[in-house]
Amino acid sequence: MDHSPSIITQVTRDEEENATCREEGANQVSPSKKPRSRGLLHSLFCCLCHKESEPLPVKSNAPLLVEENGSLSKNKTSEHSRDSEDETSDDESSEPCECEYCIPPIEQVPAKPLLPRVRSNDAGKICVVIDLDETLVHSSFKPVNNADFIIPVEIDGTVHQVYVLKRPHVDEFLKRMGELFECVLFTASLSKYADPVSDLLDKWGAFRSRLFRESCVFHKGNYVKDLSRLGRDLNKVIIIDNSPASYIFHPDNAVPVASWFDDMSDTELLDLIPFFERLSKADDIYDFLTQQRTSS
């Protein structure tokens, strides 16, 4: 049995050739083209879907009733008693008091940011979110003779071996990126697989934080990496990913890369290093990326 879909979130070769973004399971989009040295930022984004809003939690001490549909019902108790005549009326006594004194203000609490506070040595740096599968590595449950890592993963009480191939030049890429940016690993795969892979892959501690599937937003069949939940200024956030569906909420923050499977002559990561060295000095990533797109 192939357990990879439940553990590892990745694209297949066929999906790479016929990339689709499901807009309610129907809309089809064009595949992303592999960026080259002078056109690294040219991308074909899939449909610009908007994230469906989710109700924010309210403080637990607010005397409100939360209904199943997420709306708030008014508290039917009041510190102001009704007139004795009203109390004898069944119809009136069953109605909630709607005066401004009886309805407490609704206080919305923002969701806790996914990332901790910026380290002092990363102050002022751009935050770069980096994908794992088909961006930095390719993994398979099928045996691979030249695997760089073999990761044991327990599934339903049975230990399975995951064979991991490193993308060419990933070592040089991660080392330099860790020097230039606040790097964050963000993968839609499960931590039981991605965490040990990252332990072996990241020799330099480039990743300040690691985010996994539970940090994604499941949106119309896709695991989306919502950059607005990181707790960083979006003007200083970049995402590197092979899947346009992953950054569908923030396509203007994306540096797309071609999916990698096993081509050992691939130079994508090596070609990106000079580009990111220039980007690290940019005050506003949107201006920088726009200029790069128009000149490519």
C-alpha atoms as one frame of an Amber mdcrd trajectory, in Angstrom:
protein
   0.000   0.000   0.000   1.263   3.463  -0.918   1.095   5.641   2.210   2.747
   8.691   0.644  -0.436  10.762   0.126  -1.215  10.635   3.851   2.311  11.517
   4.987   3.999  13.442   2.175   2.335  16.200   0.178   3.953  16.277  -3.242
   3.218  16.589  -6.933   3.732  13.811  -9.463   5.387  14.130 -12.841   1.997
  14.054 -14.531   0.685  16.770 -12.230   3.716  18.902 -13.002   2.979  18.619
 -16.715  -0.730  19.240 -16.260  -0.821  21.499 -13.212  -4.313  22.398 -12.077
  -5.764  24.585  -9.372  -9.196  23.376  -8.285 -11.687  26.227  -8.150 -14.566
  24.266  -6.615 -13.239  21.235  -8.449 -13.710  22.659 -11.933 -11.413  25.443
 -13.140  -8.252  24.404 -14.980  -5.084  26.468 -15.169  -1.812  26.346 -17.026
   1.313  24.704 -15.595   4.104  26.781 -14.140   7.114  27.172 -16.393  10.572
  26.529 -15.068  12.277  29.870 -14.344  15.692  30.427 -15.877  18.672  32.517
 -14.893  17.346  35.684 -16.542  13.683  34.957 -15.894  13.592  33.480 -12.448
  10.560  35.482 -11.383   8.386  34.979 -14.435   5.505  32.839 -13.251   2.121
  31.670 -14.407   0.009  31.937 -11.313  -3.075  29.808 -11.004  -6.461  31.367
 -10.278  -6.231  34.125  -7.692  -8.617  32.628  -5.183  -9.509  34.599  -2.088
  -9.377  32.926   1.275 -12.793  32.311   2.713 -13.100  34.221   5.932 -13.184
  32.297   9.167 -14.757  33.599  12.385 -12.264  34.754  14.949 -12.523  33.283
  18.429 -14.004  35.377  21.191 -12.703  35.663  24.717 -13.876  32.816  26.890
 -15.136  35.156  29.582 -17.502  37.010  27.269 -21.077  36.007  28.199 -22.063
  35.065  24.664 -23.319  31.815  23.164 -21.477  30.560  20.109 -23.759  28.796
  17.678 -22.658  25.978  15.378 -22.596  28.249  12.347 -20.035  30.500  14.010
 -22.392  33.410  14.699 -22.858  34.887  18.116 -26.173  34.785  19.936 -27.015
  37.332  22.569 -26.934  36.411  26.219 -30.463  35.908  27.421 -29.645  36.879
  30.996 -29.658  40.469  32.139 -28.539  42.252  35.245 -31.486  44.602  34.733
 -34.759  42.982  35.907 -37.904  43.471  33.921 -41.051  44.971  35.329 -43.274
  42.540  37.215 -45.914  42.900  34.509 -43.419  41.754  31.856 -42.429  38.748
  33.957 -45.986  37.436  33.824 -45.998  37.526  30.034 -44.779  34.256  28.502
 -44.097  35.858  25.129 -42.117  38.754  26.501 -40.200  36.754  29.100 -38.833
  34.455  26.396 -37.364  37.322  24.395 -33.765  38.399  25.060 -33.069  41.858
  26.299 -31.523  43.913  23.518 -30.728  47.128  25.339 -27.185  48.437  25.018
 -26.514  47.793  28.718 -27.287  44.078  28.524 -25.259  43.163  25.446 -21.527
  43.056  26.181 -19.188  44.237  23.419 -17.835  41.520  21.147 -14.065  41.398
  21.578 -12.289  39.533  18.801  -8.959  37.928  19.571  -6.507  37.612  16.663
  -5.168  34.135  16.064  -1.740  33.529  17.536   1.014  34.012  14.920   2.562
  30.835  13.571   6.094  32.130  14.147   7.775  33.240  17.368   9.222  36.714
  17.740  12.075  37.587  15.413  15.486  36.762  16.830  17.746  39.721  17.504
  20.268  38.572  14.898  17.477  38.374  12.285  16.084  41.848  12.955  15.442
  43.681   9.694  15.898  40.587   7.539  13.374  39.371   5.006  11.512  36.229
   6.053  11.814  33.522   3.392   9.372  30.617   3.564  10.829  27.537   1.862
   8.931  24.454   0.734  10.374  20.950   1.155   9.071  18.300  -1.256   9.973
  18.730  -4.942  11.604  22.055  -4.000  14.538  20.853  -1.877  14.109  17.066
  -1.940  12.115  14.269  -3.530  10.916  11.373  -1.392   9.439   7.982  -2.111
   8.276   4.887  -0.252   9.765   2.815  -3.071  13.427   1.808  -2.571  15.964
   4.095  -4.250  19.554   2.922  -4.636  21.144   6.356  -4.400  18.991   7.794
  -1.597  20.701  10.477   0.487  18.556   9.704   3.531  16.339   6.834   4.611
  13.733   7.961   7.133  11.763   5.444   9.218   8.130   6.517   9.569   5.577
   4.660  11.656   2.140   4.286  10.094  -0.600   2.347  11.869   1.917   0.566
  14.056   4.178  -0.447  11.157   7.502   1.244  10.391   7.991   2.163   6.735
  11.164   3.443   5.086  11.051   6.731   3.188  13.827   7.200   0.620  14.908
  10.819   0.222  16.904  12.364  -2.634  18.485  15.802  -2.181  18.110  18.284
  -5.007  21.469  19.220  -6.558  23.126  22.233  -4.888  20.664  22.230  -1.979
  23.568  22.402   0.484  25.029  25.578  -1.020  21.558  27.055  -1.337  20.499
  26.506   2.277  23.833  27.643   3.680  23.681  30.956   1.815  19.972  31.499
   2.457  20.514  31.021   6.183  23.147  33.749   6.111  20.943  36.227   4.254
  17.431  35.694   5.584  15.190  34.543   8.379  14.404  31.175   6.791  11.324
  29.148   7.679  10.564  25.636   6.479   6.877  25.386   5.580   5.626  22.069
   4.242   2.215  20.507   3.799   3.707  17.140   4.743   3.408  15.692   8.235
   6.024  16.443  10.869   6.714  12.736  11.525   8.346  12.681   8.081   9.411
  16.284   7.457  11.046  16.920  10.840  13.672  14.143  10.593  14.315  15.041
   6.946  14.988  18.632   7.999  17.297  17.470  10.787  19.486  15.723   8.220
  19.108  18.288   5.455  19.725  21.532   7.343  23.322  21.211   8.553  23.698
  24.943   9.190  20.541  25.726  11.135  19.189  27.824   8.280  15.595  27.146
   9.332  14.697  29.290  12.339  11.288  27.627  12.504   9.493  24.684  10.929
   5.816  24.616  10.001   3.927  21.514   8.914   0.550  20.452   7.535  -1.403
  21.544  10.601  -0.251  25.129   9.969  -1.737  25.135   6.458  -5.233  26.269
   5.527  -7.236  23.600   3.704  -8.866  25.589   0.916 -10.850  24.012  -1.925
  -8.894  20.790  -1.921  -5.450  22.308  -1.404  -3.154  22.851   1.562  -2.458
  26.586   1.338   0.334  28.367   3.187  -1.296  31.550   4.442   1.560  34.015
   4.839  -0.655  36.486   6.707  -0.695  34.088   9.682   3.078  34.095  10.135
   3.233  37.236  12.236   5.561  39.022   9.812   5.146  42.129   7.655   4.064
  40.831   4.238   6.284  43.472   2.634   9.179  41.443   4.032   7.990  37.892
   3.288   8.891  35.634   0.341   7.730  32.093  -0.362   9.720  29.619  -2.472
   7.523  26.762  -3.671   7.035  24.474  -6.657   3.247  24.387  -6.242   1.228
  27.531  -7.142  -1.667  26.211  -5.057   0.490  26.589  -1.942   0.749  30.376
  -2.309  -2.606  31.054  -3.928  -3.448  33.638  -1.227  -0.215  35.594  -1.828
   1.016  35.053  -5.412   2.834  38.398  -5.419   5.110  37.144  -2.629   6.141
  34.010  -4.500   9.336  32.956  -6.202   8.230  29.820  -8.049  10.605  26.967
  -8.776  10.206  23.961 -11.041   9.359  20.659  -9.410  12.360  18.371  -9.009
  12.255  14.585  -9.022  15.598  13.033  -9.928  17.444  15.129 -12.528  20.966
  15.275 -11.121  21.974  17.914 -13.695  19.440  20.392 -12.289  20.906  23.820
 -11.381  17.763  25.654 -10.266  18.847  26.262  -6.666  22.349  27.278  -7.690
  20.950  29.747 -10.230  18.730  31.307  -7.576  21.530  32.239  -5.163  22.650
  35.458  -6.960  19.035  36.533  -7.273  18.422  36.129  -3.550  21.640  37.938
  -2.720  20.199  40.976  -4.513  16.778  40.497  -2.955  18.238  40.469   0.555
  19.064  44.172   0.164  15.579  45.195  -1.015  13.483  47.491   1.191  10.190
  46.312  -0.298   9.907  42.873  -1.844   6.916  43.847  -4.005   8.833  46.616
  -5.754  11.801  44.328  -6.255   9.780  41.439  -7.679   7.778  43.754  -9.938
  10.979  45.188 -11.387  12.363  41.700 -11.938   9.200  40.539 -13.669   9.060
  43.505 -16.011  12.732  43.136 -16.940  12.568  39.361 -17.491
